[in-house]
Amino acid sequence: MKSLKIGDKVVYPNQGLGVVEAIHEEAYNGERFMVFNLRIICNNTLVTVPSATALELGIRRPMSEASVRKVIQFIGDGDVDVTTDWKGRYKEHLNLMRSGTLYDMATVLKGLFFLSLQKPLSFREKKMMEKAKDLIVSEISEASATPRDKIEEKLLGALSRSFKPSKSRAA
């Protein structure tokens, strides 16, 4: 992460796409630290992140354009494993969302989308599904330079086509 420059785009786990607005040194308890000021695009929030902990927090560069097709295939493969215990499922999904990887967020989206076809989701799970979808759409849109609405349409189409009774299973 030390190679970041002002204007670079990054992904902040569970927050979304951000832009490096400033890089500077700050002093804390007599020690000097390099910090990044990141502007989260979706809500215009400014976050200050010490460069030494950026990787630990899961901050990463956005996916490459070459990875877009693989992610869409993963989302549309119809392979889903969902636990029936909602408390355990919610905790597992929360941990996946916090990891910040696109595949973990896609796993959450697939699982919750599949469940939504079986029964109504709780308020929290609906909110988590929307957040996962929004984070995935924004990153793929950025990586592929394609409008968000087109990516969302493609994503929802892949999900809808993938869940046929013979291809899906619930645990």
Backbone bond lengths (Angstrom), bond angles and torsions (degrees), N, CA, C in turn:
res aa  C-N    CA-C-N  psi(-1)  N-CA   C-N-CA  omega(-1)  CA-C   N-CA-C  phi
1 M - - - 1.449 - - 1.528 111.31 -
2 K 1.298 117.34 -11.52 1.459 120.04 -179.01 1.526 111.64 -67.22
3 S 1.323 116.78 -16.22 1.464 119.93 -178.48 1.531 112.84 -85.82
4 L 1.332 117.24 2.72 1.464 119.62 179.57 1.522 110.94 -65.48
5 K 1.340 114.24 145.64 1.463 121.40 176.74 1.524 108.66 -125.82
6 I 1.304 115.82 161.20 1.462 120.60 175.77 1.526 107.78 -59.35
7 G 1.333 115.67 132.22 1.460 121.54 -179.19 1.517 113.40 98.27
8 D 1.347 118.00 -15.22 1.469 120.39 178.09 1.519 109.75 -67.48
9 K 1.326 115.14 147.60 1.458 120.75 176.25 1.521 108.96 -98.65
10 V 1.335 114.83 141.90 1.458 122.21 178.77 1.526 108.57 -137.15
11 V 1.323 115.57 164.84 1.457 121.59 174.30 1.523 107.39 -111.61
12 Y 1.323 115.73 124.46 1.459 122.02 176.13 1.530 106.20 -101.65
13 P 1.354 117.83 120.51 1.469 120.54 -175.70 1.522 113.48 -50.92
14 N 1.302 113.97 134.14 1.462 124.42 176.92 1.526 113.50 63.88
15 Q 1.344 117.68 4.75 1.456 121.69 177.25 1.518 111.55 -116.51
16 G 1.325 116.03 -37.30 1.453 119.63 177.43 1.509 114.00 114.67
17 L 1.313 113.34 -161.83 1.452 121.93 -176.50 1.522 110.70 -71.77
18 G 1.321 114.99 138.64 1.454 120.47 178.15 1.518 110.56 -138.00
19 V 1.322 115.95 165.54 1.456 122.64 179.09 1.525 107.67 -123.53
20 V 1.341 116.25 135.57 1.462 120.68 176.23 1.522 107.53 -72.91
21 E 1.330 116.53 114.61 1.467 121.20 -179.59 1.518 112.47 -93.68
22 A 1.328 116.18 -32.16 1.469 119.49 -178.47 1.520 109.38 -154.79
23 I 1.331 114.69 152.34 1.454 122.60 173.84 1.528 105.72 -133.43
24 H 1.324 115.97 123.39 1.462 119.03 -178.24 1.516 110.37 -154.93
25 E 1.327 115.42 171.60 1.459 121.43 177.16 1.513 109.53 -97.13
26 E 1.336 114.30 142.67 1.460 120.58 174.45 1.516 108.01 -131.20
27 A 1.324 116.48 150.11 1.459 121.70 177.40 1.519 109.31 -103.54
28 Y 1.339 114.97 138.86 1.452 120.62 177.53 1.533 107.12 -147.04
29 N 1.308 117.68 123.41 1.472 122.74 -178.08 1.527 112.36 51.80
30 G 1.294 116.70 40.59 1.453 121.14 176.99 1.523 115.16 80.36
31 E 1.337 117.33 -2.92 1.468 120.75 177.71 1.515 109.34 -107.03
32 R 1.327 115.00 151.63 1.467 120.57 179.85 1.519 108.48 -106.77
33 F 1.330 114.48 136.12 1.458 121.31 -178.86 1.519 109.99 -128.89
34 M 1.332 115.93 143.17 1.455 121.41 171.22 1.529 106.45 -84.26
35 V 1.325 116.98 130.45 1.464 121.23 179.94 1.526 110.59 -127.97
36 F 1.334 114.23 152.22 1.462 122.12 175.44 1.522 107.75 -109.27
37 N 1.316 116.63 135.71 1.464 121.27 168.87 1.526 105.93 -98.97
38 L 1.327 115.58 116.25 1.457 121.54 -178.95 1.516 109.93 -109.68
39 R 1.313 117.05 131.87 1.462 122.34 175.21 1.521 106.98 -99.09
40 I 1.332 117.56 114.74 1.466 121.78 178.01 1.529 106.77 -76.95
41 I 1.319 115.91 122.72 1.460 121.48 -170.53 1.525 113.18 -66.93
42 C 1.335 117.82 -43.17 1.469 119.64 -172.61 1.523 114.15 -65.28
43 N 1.351 117.80 -30.83 1.464 119.13 -177.66 1.526 113.66 -127.38
44 N 1.335 116.56 7.69 1.464 123.29 176.20 1.537 113.15 60.61
45 T 1.324 116.75 27.90 1.458 122.37 179.10 1.521 109.83 -82.72
46 L 1.329 116.73 141.58 1.463 121.58 175.23 1.521 108.16 -101.63
47 V 1.337 116.23 125.95 1.455 122.24 -178.71 1.522 108.22 -121.37
48 T 1.333 116.87 133.39 1.457 121.77 175.64 1.517 108.21 -102.47
49 V 1.334 115.84 124.59 1.459 121.60 -175.58 1.529 109.29 -127.10
50 P 1.334 117.62 123.22 1.468 119.22 173.72 1.531 109.48 -63.22
51 S 1.322 117.22 135.08 1.469 119.93 -177.42 1.523 111.76 -61.26
52 A 1.336 117.70 -31.23 1.462 121.19 -178.57 1.526 112.45 -66.89
53 T 1.337 117.78 -24.19 1.469 119.89 -178.17 1.524 112.74 -108.17
54 A 1.305 118.09 3.19 1.472 120.89 -176.77 1.521 111.60 -58.57
55 L 1.328 117.67 -46.70 1.466 120.05 179.86 1.523 111.28 -67.18
56 E 1.318 116.27 -40.06 1.459 121.20 178.94 1.530 111.11 -60.72
57 L 1.320 116.41 -35.80 1.464 121.09 178.09 1.525 111.99 -74.63
58 G 1.326 116.73 -13.70 1.457 120.79 -179.97 1.512 113.74 93.50
59 I 1.319 117.52 9.82 1.460 120.22 179.04 1.526 107.53 -67.48
60 R 1.312 115.56 132.23 1.464 120.95 -175.92 1.516 109.63 -146.17
61 R 1.315 114.41 166.97 1.462 119.96 174.60 1.529 108.12 -76.00
62 P 1.331 118.08 152.95 1.466 120.20 177.56 1.529 110.58 -63.20
63 M 1.315 114.56 157.22 1.468 120.11 179.53 1.520 110.34 -61.53
64 S 1.304 115.68 157.44 1.462 120.38 178.63 1.521 109.65 -83.34
65 E 1.314 115.90 160.82 1.467 121.00 178.65 1.523 110.69 -60.36
66 A 1.327 116.78 -32.69 1.468 121.03 -179.41 1.531 111.93 -65.70
67 S 1.323 117.76 -25.29 1.467 121.40 -178.34 1.524 113.51 -83.20
68 V 1.304 117.33 -13.97 1.469 121.19 -175.10 1.527 111.39 -57.36
69 R 1.313 117.31 -48.62 1.469 120.66 -177.56 1.528 111.01 -61.13
70 K 1.333 117.42 -39.95 1.469 121.17 179.86 1.526 111.16 -62.96
71 V 1.311 116.11 -40.62 1.463 120.21 -179.90 1.528 110.41 -67.14
72 I 1.308 117.30 -44.37 1.471 120.86 178.34 1.537 109.85 -61.42
73 Q 1.325 117.35 -40.60 1.470 120.75 177.23 1.522 110.37 -62.97
74 F 1.330 116.66 -43.69 1.465 121.03 178.75 1.528 110.41 -60.25
75 I 1.301 116.72 -43.95 1.460 121.19 -179.42 1.530 110.89 -65.00
76 G 1.313 117.15 -35.70 1.451 120.66 -176.46 1.508 115.39 -95.23
77 D 1.341 118.86 9.55 1.463 119.05 -175.30 1.521 114.38 -78.55
78 G 1.344 117.50 -10.09 1.459 120.52 176.07 1.515 114.45 77.07
79 D 1.317 118.08 -0.02 1.460 121.76 -179.73 1.518 108.95 -88.23
80 V 1.319 116.18 113.91 1.461 120.54 -177.64 1.521 108.87 -142.74
81 D 1.316 115.43 142.09 1.454 122.42 179.05 1.523 106.95 -130.45
82 V 1.330 116.41 106.87 1.465 120.80 -173.48 1.519 109.49 -120.35
83 T 1.321 116.06 126.81 1.458 120.47 176.36 1.529 109.44 -77.56
84 T 1.322 116.18 147.27 1.462 119.62 -177.49 1.529 112.24 -83.78
85 D 1.337 118.19 -19.32 1.459 121.96 178.54 1.530 108.77 -75.60
86 W 1.329 116.99 109.40 1.463 119.49 -172.25 1.528 112.92 -65.07
87 K 1.345 118.18 -33.18 1.471 119.83 179.41 1.527 110.57 -66.43
88 G 1.326 115.94 -45.99 1.468 120.31 178.11 1.517 111.62 -64.71
89 R 1.319 115.59 -40.51 1.472 121.33 179.32 1.525 110.19 -63.58
90 Y 1.321 116.76 -45.12 1.462 120.28 -178.88 1.533 110.56 -62.96
91 K 1.318 116.95 -44.44 1.470 121.32 179.83 1.536 109.89 -62.86
92 E 1.324 117.01 -44.44 1.468 120.68 178.59 1.529 110.93 -61.84
93 H 1.320 116.26 -44.69 1.462 120.30 179.54 1.531 111.42 -65.30
94 L 1.320 117.01 -38.02 1.459 120.91 178.17 1.535 110.29 -61.56
95 N 1.328 116.72 -44.15 1.464 120.69 177.96 1.524 111.55 -64.24
96 L 1.317 117.64 -38.46 1.465 120.56 177.50 1.526 110.49 -65.06
97 M 1.317 117.60 -41.29 1.464 121.12 179.24 1.531 110.51 -64.40
98 R 1.314 116.91 -38.36 1.469 121.11 -179.22 1.524 112.29 -68.73
99 S 1.331 116.86 -25.15 1.465 119.33 -178.87 1.527 110.98 -64.67
100 G 1.332 115.70 -32.29 1.459 119.81 176.49 1.518 115.67 83.32
101 T 1.343 118.36 -4.57 1.461 117.66 179.37 1.524 109.26 -77.79
102 L 1.301 115.27 146.71 1.453 120.42 -178.06 1.529 111.24 -63.27
103 Y 1.320 117.14 -38.02 1.462 119.96 -179.96 1.528 111.98 -68.32
104 D 1.325 117.91 -35.34 1.467 119.76 176.12 1.526 110.67 -66.59
105 M 1.333 116.89 -42.26 1.470 119.87 177.72 1.531 110.14 -64.91
106 A 1.325 116.80 -37.27 1.467 120.96 178.12 1.524 110.59 -65.78
107 T 1.327 117.05 -35.83 1.467 120.96 177.01 1.521 110.15 -62.72
108 V 1.327 116.78 -42.49 1.470 121.87 177.65 1.524 109.65 -63.09
109 L 1.321 116.71 -47.64 1.467 120.74 -179.05 1.524 110.95 -59.61
110 K 1.324 116.82 -47.47 1.469 120.75 -179.55 1.524 111.52 -60.76
111 G 1.334 116.00 -46.53 1.459 119.89 -178.53 1.514 112.57 -62.30
112 L 1.333 116.08 -46.00 1.458 119.41 -178.52 1.519 112.11 -72.25
113 F 1.324 117.54 -34.70 1.463 119.98 176.06 1.527 109.58 -63.22
114 F 1.328 116.39 -45.62 1.463 121.10 177.77 1.526 110.52 -58.05
115 L 1.335 116.80 -47.50 1.463 120.58 179.11 1.513 112.15 -60.94
116 S 1.341 116.63 -38.21 1.470 120.31 -178.49 1.524 111.33 -64.56
117 L 1.332 116.95 -22.35 1.462 120.32 176.41 1.525 111.04 -78.93
118 Q 1.329 116.77 -21.48 1.459 122.18 -178.21 1.525 112.53 -90.72
119 K 1.346 115.33 -37.99 1.462 120.64 -175.58 1.521 109.33 -161.69
120 P 1.325 117.64 162.52 1.468 119.22 177.38 1.529 110.35 -64.78
121 L 1.321 115.77 138.90 1.464 120.77 177.29 1.521 110.03 -82.39
122 S 1.325 115.63 154.76 1.459 120.16 173.83 1.530 107.69 -68.23
123 F 1.322 116.16 165.64 1.468 120.64 179.03 1.519 110.59 -56.91
124 R 1.343 117.05 -45.72 1.467 121.01 -178.71 1.531 111.38 -62.58
125 E 1.319 116.53 -42.26 1.462 118.91 -178.79 1.534 111.40 -70.13
126 K 1.323 117.24 -36.50 1.468 119.55 175.10 1.521 110.23 -60.39
127 K 1.330 115.12 -44.65 1.456 120.97 -179.54 1.538 110.88 -63.60
128 M 1.330 116.29 -41.69 1.459 120.68 179.30 1.528 110.74 -66.36
129 M 1.318 117.60 -40.05 1.462 120.95 178.61 1.529 110.26 -62.56
130 E 1.324 116.80 -43.85 1.468 120.84 177.92 1.527 111.37 -62.79
131 K 1.328 115.71 -41.72 1.467 119.54 179.87 1.525 110.79 -64.28
132 A 1.333 116.97 -44.81 1.467 120.76 178.28 1.528 109.95 -60.26
133 K 1.325 116.40 -44.68 1.471 120.16 179.78 1.529 110.64 -62.10
134 D 1.325 116.61 -45.94 1.471 120.32 -178.87 1.528 112.04 -62.86
135 L 1.341 116.56 -42.94 1.464 119.88 179.75 1.531 111.09 -64.43
136 I 1.315 116.66 -42.23 1.465 120.83 179.80 1.526 110.27 -66.45
137 V 1.318 116.53 -46.46 1.465 121.15 -179.39 1.530 110.51 -59.99
138 S 1.327 117.25 -45.02 1.468 118.76 -177.40 1.522 111.74 -65.50
139 E 1.331 117.11 -39.04 1.460 118.74 -179.59 1.523 112.06 -71.23
140 I 1.324 117.20 -42.46 1.464 119.77 178.67 1.524 110.29 -66.18
141 S 1.326 116.38 -38.71 1.462 120.56 178.18 1.521 110.51 -60.23
142 E 1.314 116.58 -43.74 1.465 121.41 179.04 1.528 110.99 -65.90
143 A 1.325 116.71 -44.57 1.468 121.12 -176.60 1.522 112.50 -67.20
144 S 1.334 116.04 -35.95 1.465 119.58 -175.49 1.520 113.24 -100.66
145 A 1.330 117.05 -1.47 1.470 121.78 -178.09 1.531 110.91 53.59
146 T 1.342 114.61 43.54 1.459 122.45 179.76 1.524 108.10 -118.82
147 P 1.337 118.15 142.04 1.468 119.68 179.77 1.526 112.51 -57.60
148 R 1.307 114.99 145.10 1.476 121.47 -177.76 1.527 112.76 -55.45
149 D 1.324 117.37 -41.84 1.459 119.00 -177.13 1.527 111.75 -63.56
150 K 1.318 117.73 -34.84 1.471 121.55 177.86 1.529 110.38 -68.42
151 I 1.325 116.60 -40.81 1.468 120.83 179.12 1.526 109.79 -66.26
152 E 1.321 117.06 -43.68 1.464 120.24 179.77 1.525 110.79 -61.62
153 E 1.302 116.53 -42.62 1.466 121.17 177.74 1.537 110.76 -60.77
154 K 1.316 116.80 -44.66 1.469 121.81 179.48 1.528 110.94 -64.21
155 L 1.315 116.01 -42.28 1.461 122.21 -179.32 1.528 111.25 -64.53
156 L 1.310 116.73 -49.20 1.467 120.57 -179.92 1.525 111.58 -65.93
157 G 1.334 116.41 -34.39 1.467 120.39 175.51 1.516 111.21 -63.72
158 A 1.324 116.90 -43.65 1.470 121.31 178.96 1.525 110.42 -63.20
159 L 1.327 117.15 -42.48 1.464 120.80 178.58 1.528 111.31 -64.30
160 S 1.313 117.12 -45.52 1.464 121.55 -177.85 1.523 111.87 -62.82
161 R 1.339 115.96 -41.61 1.467 119.76 -179.61 1.528 112.60 -71.33
162 S 1.312 117.30 -27.24 1.462 120.14 -171.65 1.525 114.83 -78.75
163 F 1.321 118.37 -24.02 1.456 119.35 -173.07 1.514 112.97 -100.26
164 K 1.298 113.96 78.63 1.465 121.79 171.74 1.524 106.18 -100.33
165 P 1.330 118.38 147.10 1.479 120.30 -174.59 1.538 114.67 -52.11
166 S 1.296 118.21 -33.81 1.464 119.67 -177.66 1.520 112.72 -76.10
167 K 1.336 118.39 -18.21 1.460 121.37 -175.85 1.524 113.56 -99.65
168 S 1.323 119.09 -17.48 1.460 119.85 -173.09 1.525 110.30 -110.49
169 R 1.313 114.06 158.95 1.460 119.54 177.92 1.517 109.08 -146.41
170 A 1.290 116.70 148.27 1.458 121.64 174.64 1.512 107.99 -116.07
171 A 1.314 116.43 139.46 1.475 120.27 -179.67 1.503 110.32 -93.22
